[in-house]
């Protein structure tokens, strides 16, 4: 009986994954919950409403194991950010996470494909997704809050697609992909830094005990950006490691102060 139960569970999980990877626009519209169809991907998201008009916070996660229930992990965080800033806050599940499809794009944590966050294909998709949500919720100001690979992509987009993000919070991000990959086709913040608009506000947050995006990574980019006269701030969260750095009290306080406008 136990083995039969396990078999049924495996069949259900397999069926769910097949559906998640091949979702049409029509199927996306019929899904229960919040979904948006962009560039042939059906993206699930969670929204927590705030009272401030014409502004939107969009929270973008990093590299988790493929299939991770991102919205289960991040919904409370989105509610905290919405309450602290009084701005409607959305957390998106990128392709391959929660119930989001992976029709054309693999999950960031896919073991067969590396450094997706540094590819122009993925960045173009993310820019279009952000713009679609910005339009859907009639936001004039988009505040991007990204952790790890999410922070890396946000930082790159500020100079790669200059009209999408107005204010950026990058938490434990990577800003020079070329230090970890020899692939010349990849792009990161150091490559587009001269294109970042001077009225774009940027906040960098790092954990003093982060071993994945070490403090020096953030400090070096901060110095470079400051020398370029970019409107940038930096905050250290003492004793914080990489995992869930964005959800620490220190990060939430820094985000709230930064977006208090």
C-alpha atoms as a printed R data frame, in Angstrom:
    type eleno elety resid chain resno      x      y       z
1   ATOM     1    CA   UNK     A     1  0.000  0.000   0.000
2   ATOM     2    CA   UNK     A     2  2.864  2.352   0.918
3   ATOM     3    CA   UNK     A     3  4.653  1.648  -2.389
4   ATOM     4    CA   UNK     A     4  1.418  2.262  -4.295
5   ATOM     5    CA   UNK     A     5  0.972  5.591  -2.521
6   ATOM     6    CA   UNK     A     6  4.529  6.621  -3.438
7   ATOM     7    CA   UNK     A     7  3.866  5.637  -7.069
8   ATOM     8    CA   UNK     A     8  0.751  7.828  -7.247
9   ATOM     9    CA   UNK     A     9  2.671 10.736  -5.687
10  ATOM    10    CA   UNK     A    10  5.438 10.385  -8.268
11  ATOM    11    CA   UNK     A    11  2.885 10.297 -11.111
12  ATOM    12    CA   UNK     A    12  1.211 13.446  -9.749
13  ATOM    13    CA   UNK     A    13  4.518 15.287  -9.404
14  ATOM    14    CA   UNK     A    14  5.575 14.260 -12.919
15  ATOM    15    CA   UNK     A    15  2.245 15.335 -14.402
16  ATOM    16    CA   UNK     A    16  2.447 18.689 -12.599
17  ATOM    17    CA   UNK     A    17  5.948 19.312 -13.933
18  ATOM    18    CA   UNK     A    18  4.921 18.464 -17.502
19  ATOM    19    CA   UNK     A    19  2.019 20.924 -17.288
20  ATOM    20    CA   UNK     A    20  4.234 23.591 -15.765
21  ATOM    21    CA   UNK     A    21  6.729 23.319 -18.618
22  ATOM    22    CA   UNK     A    22  4.220 23.544 -21.470
23  ATOM    23    CA   UNK     A    23  1.577 26.172 -20.837
24  ATOM    24    CA   UNK     A    24 -0.236 28.048 -23.579
25  ATOM    25    CA   UNK     A    25 -1.626 31.553 -23.274
26  ATOM    26    CA   UNK     A    26 -5.151 30.120 -23.025
27  ATOM    27    CA   UNK     A    27 -4.150 27.713 -20.253
28  ATOM    28    CA   UNK     A    28 -2.311 30.507 -18.479
29  ATOM    29    CA   UNK     A    29 -5.448 32.670 -18.422
30  ATOM    30    CA   UNK     A    30 -7.466 29.794 -16.939
31  ATOM    31    CA   UNK     A    31 -5.039 29.112 -14.087
32  ATOM    32    CA   UNK     A    32 -6.249 29.733 -10.558
33  ATOM    33    CA   UNK     A    33 -4.209 32.514  -8.964
34  ATOM    34    CA   UNK     A    34 -2.195 35.406 -10.359
35  ATOM    35    CA   UNK     A    35 -0.517 34.745 -13.717
36  ATOM    36    CA   UNK     A    36  0.742 36.833 -16.603
37  ATOM    37    CA   UNK     A    37  1.735 35.562 -20.060
38  ATOM    38    CA   UNK     A    38  4.883 37.213 -21.436
39  ATOM    39    CA   UNK     A    39  7.097 36.053 -24.313
40  ATOM    40    CA   UNK     A    40  5.464 32.619 -24.391
41  ATOM    41    CA   UNK     A    41  5.983 32.094 -20.653
42  ATOM    42    CA   UNK     A    42  3.176 31.832 -18.102
43  ATOM    43    CA   UNK     A    43  4.521 33.503 -14.969
44  ATOM    44    CA   UNK     A    44  2.937 33.055 -11.563
45  ATOM    45    CA   UNK     A    45  3.182 35.908  -9.069
46  ATOM    46    CA   UNK     A    46  1.961 36.994  -5.653
47  ATOM    47    CA   UNK     A    47  0.739 40.514  -4.954
48  ATOM    48    CA   UNK     A    48  0.331 42.421  -1.703
49  ATOM    49    CA   UNK     A    49 -1.479 45.724  -2.102
50  ATOM    50    CA   UNK     A    50 -0.274 49.084  -0.806
51  ATOM    51    CA   UNK     A    51 -2.014 52.466  -0.794
52  ATOM    52    CA   UNK     A    52  0.595 54.582  -2.601
53  ATOM    53    CA   UNK     A    53 -0.471 55.248  -6.170
54  ATOM    54    CA   UNK     A    54  1.551 54.821  -9.366
55  ATOM    55    CA   UNK     A    55  4.420 52.914  -7.703
56  ATOM    56    CA   UNK     A    56  5.189 49.202  -7.756
57  ATOM    57    CA   UNK     A    57  7.745 47.032  -5.972
58  ATOM    58    CA   UNK     A    58  8.782 43.917  -7.867
59  ATOM    59    CA   UNK     A    59 10.758 41.276  -5.979
60  ATOM    60    CA   UNK     A    60 12.979 38.950  -8.003
61  ATOM    61    CA   UNK     A    61 14.541 35.842  -6.510
62  ATOM    62    CA   UNK     A    62 17.882 34.231  -7.217
63  ATOM    63    CA   UNK     A    63 19.111 30.769  -8.170
64  ATOM    64    CA   UNK     A    64 17.132 28.119  -6.342
65  ATOM    65    CA   UNK     A    65 16.793 24.433  -7.146
66  ATOM    66    CA   UNK     A    66 14.571 23.994 -10.182
67  ATOM    67    CA   UNK     A    67 10.909 23.639  -9.199
68  ATOM    68    CA   UNK     A    68 11.265 25.434  -5.844
69  ATOM    69    CA   UNK     A    69  8.024 26.977  -4.594
70  ATOM    70    CA   UNK     A    70  9.285 30.544  -4.707
71  ATOM    71    CA   UNK     A    71  5.939 32.108  -3.857
72  ATOM    72    CA   UNK     A    72  5.675 29.917  -0.787
73  ATOM    73    CA   UNK     A    73  9.028 31.260   0.375
74  ATOM    74    CA   UNK     A    74  8.564 34.895  -0.614
75  ATOM    75    CA   UNK     A    75  4.899 35.799  -0.092
76  ATOM    76    CA   UNK     A    76  5.419 36.836   3.547
77  ATOM    77    CA   UNK     A    77  8.439 38.909   2.511
78  ATOM    78    CA   UNK     A    78  6.333 40.687  -0.128
79  ATOM    79    CA   UNK     A    79  3.698 41.420   2.504
80  ATOM    80    CA   UNK     A    80  6.380 42.819   4.841
81  ATOM    81    CA   UNK     A    81  7.758 45.079   2.107
82  ATOM    82    CA   UNK     A    82  4.262 46.273   1.156
83  ATOM    83    CA   UNK     A    83  3.474 47.074   4.788
84  ATOM    84    CA   UNK     A    84  6.796 48.845   5.401
85  ATOM    85    CA   UNK     A    85  6.680 50.937   2.214
86  ATOM    86    CA   UNK     A    86  2.898 51.142   1.660
87  ATOM    87    CA   UNK     A    87  3.657 50.319  -1.984
88  ATOM    88    CA   UNK     A    88  1.992 47.438  -3.830
89  ATOM    89    CA   UNK     A    89  4.562 44.655  -3.896
90  ATOM    90    CA   UNK     A    90  4.800 41.720  -6.285
91  ATOM    91    CA   UNK     A    91  7.058 38.691  -6.065
92  ATOM    92    CA   UNK     A    92  7.444 36.810  -9.330
93  ATOM    93    CA   UNK     A    93  8.301 33.147  -9.804
94  ATOM    94    CA   UNK     A    94 10.691 33.054 -12.746
95  ATOM    95    CA   UNK     A    95 10.400 30.276 -15.363
96  ATOM    96    CA   UNK     A    96 10.667 26.811 -13.842
97  ATOM    97    CA   UNK     A    97  9.629 27.890 -10.330
98  ATOM    98    CA   UNK     A    98  6.305 27.566  -8.477
99  ATOM    99    CA   UNK     A    99  3.697 27.168 -11.254
100 ATOM   100    CA   UNK     A   100  5.534 29.278 -13.810
101 ATOM   101    CA   UNK     A   101  6.172 27.623 -17.158
102 ATOM   102    CA   UNK     A   102  9.503 26.936 -18.767
103 ATOM   103    CA   UNK     A   103  8.385 26.853 -22.371
104 ATOM   104    CA   UNK     A   104 11.443 28.652 -23.725
105 ATOM   105    CA   UNK     A   105 13.579 29.505 -20.699
106 ATOM   106    CA   UNK     A   106 15.051 27.082 -18.197
107 ATOM   107    CA   UNK     A   107 15.077 27.650 -14.450
108 ATOM   108    CA   UNK     A   108 18.043 29.645 -13.177
109 ATOM   109    CA   UNK     A   109 19.006 26.574 -11.168
110 ATOM   110    CA   UNK     A   110 18.961 24.200 -14.123
111 ATOM   111    CA   UNK     A   111 22.083 22.037 -13.819
112 ATOM   112    CA   UNK     A   112 22.622 21.772 -17.570
113 ATOM   113    CA   UNK     A   113 22.654 25.504 -18.304
114 ATOM   114    CA   UNK     A   114 24.947 27.900 -16.441
115 ATOM   115    CA   UNK     A   115 24.876 31.664 -15.927
116 ATOM   116    CA   UNK     A   116 21.426 32.218 -17.441
117 ATOM   117    CA   UNK     A   117 21.183 35.474 -15.493
118 ATOM   118    CA   UNK     A   118 24.001 36.863 -17.610
119 ATOM   119    CA   UNK     A   119 22.461 36.116 -21.012
120 ATOM   120    CA   UNK     A   120 20.775 38.760 -23.121
121 ATOM   121    CA   UNK     A   121 17.917 36.377 -23.902
122 ATOM   122    CA   UNK     A   122 16.992 36.060 -20.240
123 ATOM   123    CA   UNK     A   123 17.506 39.764 -19.562
124 ATOM   124    CA   UNK     A   124 15.264 40.716 -22.491
125 ATOM   125    CA   UNK     A   125 12.564 38.399 -21.156
126 ATOM   126    CA   UNK     A   126 12.831 39.845 -17.651
127 ATOM   127    CA   UNK     A   127 12.696 43.424 -18.959
128 ATOM   128    CA   UNK     A   128  9.516 42.622 -20.895
129 ATOM   129    CA   UNK     A   129  7.993 40.902 -17.863
130 ATOM   130    CA   UNK     A   130  8.723 43.917 -15.664
131 ATOM   131    CA   UNK     A   131  7.273 46.290 -18.242
132 ATOM   132    CA   UNK     A   132  4.141 44.141 -18.596
133 ATOM   133    CA   UNK     A   133  3.533 44.225 -14.840
134 ATOM   134    CA   UNK     A   134  4.309 47.939 -14.733
135 ATOM   135    CA   UNK     A   135  1.683 48.509 -17.419
136 ATOM   136    CA   UNK     A   136 -0.876 46.121 -15.911
137 ATOM   137    CA   UNK     A   137 -0.781 47.900 -12.557
138 ATOM   138    CA   UNK     A   138 -0.459 51.391 -14.081
139 ATOM   139    CA   UNK     A   139  2.800 52.143 -12.288
140 ATOM   140    CA   UNK     A   140  4.927 55.118 -13.241
141 ATOM   141    CA   UNK     A   141  7.693 54.120 -10.839
142 ATOM   142    CA   UNK     A   142  9.099 50.609 -10.672
143 ATOM   143    CA   UNK     A   143 11.181 49.664  -7.652
144 ATOM   144    CA   UNK     A   144 13.140 46.484  -8.336
145 ATOM   145    CA   UNK     A   145 14.226 44.384  -5.349
146 ATOM   146    CA   UNK     A   146 16.485 41.488  -6.327
147 ATOM   147    CA   UNK     A   147 18.487 38.941  -4.370
148 ATOM   148    CA   UNK     A   148 21.570 37.100  -5.656
149 ATOM   149    CA   UNK     A   149 21.028 36.362  -9.388
150 ATOM   150    CA   UNK     A   150 17.914 38.535  -9.158
151 ATOM   151    CA   UNK     A   151 20.081 41.392  -7.912
152 ATOM   152    CA   UNK     A   152 22.603 40.764 -10.657
153 ATOM   153    CA   UNK     A   153 19.941 40.970 -13.371
154 ATOM   154    CA   UNK     A   154 18.411 44.109 -11.893
155 ATOM   155    CA   UNK     A   155 21.768 45.856 -11.780
156 ATOM   156    CA   UNK     A   156 22.451 44.902 -15.389
157 ATOM   157    CA   UNK     A   157 19.015 46.025 -16.560
158 ATOM   158    CA   UNK     A   158 19.507 49.543 -15.176
159 ATOM   159    CA   UNK     A   159 21.985 50.152 -17.978
160 ATOM   160    CA   UNK     A   160 20.869 47.551 -20.515
161 ATOM   161    CA   UNK     A   161 17.189 48.556 -20.597
162 ATOM   162    CA   UNK     A   162 17.279 52.031 -19.093
163 ATOM   163    CA   UNK     A   163 13.554 52.852 -19.155
164 ATOM   164    CA   UNK     A   164 12.267 49.912 -17.098
165 ATOM   165    CA   UNK     A   165 13.680 50.210 -13.554
166 ATOM   166    CA   UNK     A   166 13.505 53.522 -11.695
167 ATOM   167    CA   UNK     A   167 14.914 52.446  -8.336
168 ATOM   168    CA   UNK     A   168 17.052 49.372  -7.749
169 ATOM   169    CA   UNK     A   169 17.777 47.381  -4.601
170 ATOM   170    CA   UNK     A   170 20.367 44.678  -5.235
171 ATOM   171    CA   UNK     A   171 21.011 42.309  -2.334
172 ATOM   172    CA   UNK     A   172 23.999 39.981  -2.457
173 ATOM   173    CA   UNK     A   173 24.320 40.481  -6.198
174 ATOM   174    CA   UNK     A   174 27.122 39.861  -8.682
175 ATOM   175    CA   UNK     A   175 28.245 42.817 -10.784
176 ATOM   176    CA   UNK     A   176 31.111 41.400 -12.833
177 ATOM   177    CA   UNK     A   177 30.177 38.017 -14.307
178 ATOM   178    CA   UNK     A   178 33.490 37.891 -16.149
179 ATOM   179    CA   UNK     A   179 35.332 37.062 -12.929
180 ATOM   180    CA   UNK     A   180 33.529 33.705 -12.778
181 ATOM   181    CA   UNK     A   181 32.961 32.889 -16.452
182 ATOM   182    CA   UNK     A   182 35.041 33.093 -19.624
183 ATOM   183    CA   UNK     A   183 31.922 33.242 -21.806
184 ATOM   184    CA   UNK     A   184 32.318 36.562 -23.634
185 ATOM   185    CA   UNK     A   185 28.636 36.615 -24.582
186 ATOM   186    CA   UNK     A   186 27.530 37.168 -20.989
187 ATOM   187    CA   UNK     A   187 26.717 40.629 -19.685
188 ATOM   188    CA   UNK     A   188 26.643 42.177 -16.220
189 ATOM   189    CA   UNK     A   189 26.576 45.580 -14.561
190 ATOM   190    CA   UNK     A   190 30.216 46.497 -15.213
191 ATOM   191    CA   UNK     A   191 29.563 46.223 -18.949
192 ATOM   192    CA   UNK     A   192 26.710 48.739 -19.033
193 ATOM   193    CA   UNK     A   193 27.636 51.046 -16.164
194 ATOM   194    CA   UNK     A   194 28.170 54.065 -18.416
195 ATOM   195    CA   UNK     A   195 24.575 53.762 -19.665
196 ATOM   196    CA   UNK     A   196 22.923 53.945 -16.236
197 ATOM   197    CA   UNK     A   197 20.844 57.093 -15.972
198 ATOM   198    CA   UNK     A   198 21.932 59.528 -13.305
199 ATOM   199    CA   UNK     A   199 18.384 59.779 -11.925
200 ATOM   200    CA   UNK     A   200 18.243 56.008 -11.303
201 ATOM   201    CA   UNK     A   201 18.565 55.404  -7.567
202 ATOM   202    CA   UNK     A   202 20.520 52.302  -6.527
203 ATOM   203    CA   UNK     A   203 20.910 50.612  -3.153
204 ATOM   204    CA   UNK     A   204 23.418 47.793  -2.681
205 ATOM   205    CA   UNK     A   205 23.053 45.518   0.347
206 ATOM   206    CA   UNK     A   206 25.604 42.919   1.384
207 ATOM   207    CA   UNK     A   207 26.030 40.517   4.273
208 ATOM   208    CA   UNK     A   208 29.258 40.692   6.241
209 ATOM   209    CA   UNK     A   209 29.460 36.869   6.303
210 ATOM   210    CA   UNK     A   210 28.251 36.216   2.765
211 ATOM   211    CA   UNK     A   211 30.526 33.583   1.189
212 ATOM   212    CA   UNK     A   212 28.752 33.480  -2.197
213 ATOM   213    CA   UNK     A   213 28.709 37.179  -3.022
214 ATOM   214    CA   UNK     A   214 31.515 38.307  -0.772
215 ATOM   215    CA   UNK     A   215 31.467 41.844   0.669
216 ATOM   216    CA   UNK     A   216 34.332 42.887  -1.611
217 ATOM   217    CA   UNK     A   217 32.149 42.181  -4.678
218 ATOM   218    CA   UNK     A   218 29.606 44.775  -3.589
219 ATOM   219    CA   UNK     A   219 32.167 47.245  -2.253
220 ATOM   220    CA   UNK     A   220 34.162 47.191  -5.490
221 ATOM   221    CA   UNK     A   221 31.071 47.873  -7.604
222 ATOM   222    CA   UNK     A   222 29.948 50.609  -5.240
223 ATOM   223    CA   UNK     A   223 33.319 52.356  -5.597
224 ATOM   224    CA   UNK     A   224 33.221 52.033  -9.380
225 ATOM   225    CA   UNK     A   225 29.659 53.382  -9.581
226 ATOM   226    CA   UNK     A   226 30.391 56.207  -7.159
227 ATOM   227    CA   UNK     A   227 33.318 57.293  -9.285
228 ATOM   228    CA   UNK     A   228 30.930 57.355 -12.268
229 ATOM   229    CA   UNK     A   229 28.695 59.812 -10.353
230 ATOM   230    CA   UNK     A   230 25.861 57.271 -10.154
231 ATOM   231    CA   UNK     A   231 23.225 57.849  -7.450
232 ATOM   232    CA   UNK     A   232 24.178 54.862  -5.302
233 ATOM   233    CA   UNK     A   233 24.122 53.834  -1.633
234 ATOM   234    CA   UNK     A   234 25.557 50.827   0.197
235 ATOM   235    CA   UNK     A   235 24.424 49.052   3.376
236 ATOM   236    CA   UNK     A   236 26.078 46.255   5.344
237 ATOM   237    CA   UNK     A   237 23.996 43.698   7.252
238 ATOM   238    CA   UNK     A   238 26.264 42.503  10.026
239 ATOM   239    CA   UNK     A   239 26.719 38.748  10.529
240 ATOM   240    CA   UNK     A   240 24.365 37.981   7.614
241 ATOM   241    CA   UNK     A   241 25.064 35.127   5.204
242 ATOM   242    CA   UNK     A   242 23.870 34.820   1.602
243 ATOM   243    CA   UNK     A   243 20.814 32.630   2.182
244 ATOM   244    CA   UNK     A   244 17.735 34.771   2.876
245 ATOM   245    CA   UNK     A   245 19.891 37.907   3.151
246 ATOM   246    CA   UNK     A   246 17.029 39.838   1.571
247 ATOM   247    CA   UNK     A   247 14.659 38.774   4.350
248 ATOM   248    CA   UNK     A   248 16.810 39.903   7.271
249 ATOM   249    CA   UNK     A   249 15.639 42.755   9.492
250 ATOM   250    CA   UNK     A   250 18.637 44.789   8.369
251 ATOM   251    CA   UNK     A   251 17.726 44.441   4.692
252 ATOM   252    CA   UNK     A   252 14.036 45.168   5.217
253 ATOM   253    CA   UNK     A   253 14.868 48.307   7.208
254 ATOM   254    CA   UNK     A   254 17.312 49.481   4.539
255 ATOM   255    CA   UNK     A   255 14.790 48.833   1.758
256 ATOM   256    CA   UNK     A   256 12.057 50.712   3.622
257 ATOM   257    CA   UNK     A   257 14.310 53.719   4.244
258 ATOM   258    CA   UNK     A   258 15.473 53.726   0.621
259 ATOM   259    CA   UNK     A   259 11.935 53.660  -0.776
260 ATOM   260    CA   UNK     A   260 10.554 56.247   1.638
261 ATOM   261    CA   UNK     A   261  9.758 58.902  -0.971
